[in-house]
Amino acid sequence: MSNTEDRFIDLEIKLAHQEHLVEALNQRVYEQQQQIDKLEQLCNLLVQHVRDQARNAGAAPLAHEPPPHY
């Protein structure tokens, strides 16, 4: 009976460790998604800013201008 009880205790310990690991990984995934959401929002703002600057300049894109050293 002791062998079965020891195995049961070992399984409970392993399960507790796995539950803790799953919770820690879940928290990390949540934090990373929050960071991704913020970065996507920032990228969208930067794209909009560049578009607004191009519209306000009213000139051809800079790619068509010769570099200043010519």
N, C-alpha and C positions, 0 to 999 in steps of 0.2 A: 504494500500500500504506500509505503514511503516513496518508492520510485515514481509512482503515478502522481503523487502529490508534488514531488520535486519538479516533475515535468510540467505540471499544471502551473506552478509558481513561475518557472522559467518562461512559459508562454505568456503569462500575465505581465511579466517584466518586459519582455520583448514588445508586446502590444502597447504598453505604456510608452516605451521609447519611440515606437513608430507613430503613435498618436501625437506625441510632442513634436516629432520631426515634420509630420504633415502640417501641423498648425504653424510651425516656424516657416515652412516653405510657402504655405498659403499667405502668410503675412508678407513675406518678401515679394511674392507675385503681385499682391495688392499694391505695395509700395512702388514697385516698378511700373505698374499700370498708371498710377497717379503721376509718376514722373513722365511717362510717355505722353499722357494727355496734356501735361503742361508744355512739353516740348513741341507737340503738334500745334498747340495754340500759339506758341511763340513763332513757329515757322509760318503759320498762316498770317500772323500780324506782320512779319517781315516781308512776305510776298506782297501783301497789300500795300505796305509802305513803299516798296520798290516800284510797284505799279503806279501809285500816286505820284511818286517823284518823276517817273517817266512822263506821265500825263501833264504834270505841272511844268516840266521843262519845255515841252512842245517841240523838242528838237529830235533829230534822228538819234537812234541808239548809239552809245559810245563805241560800239564795235566798228562803226563805219568811219570814225575819226582816226586820223593818223596819230601815232604816238608822239609825245612832245619832243622827242629827240630828232625828228625829221625836219 
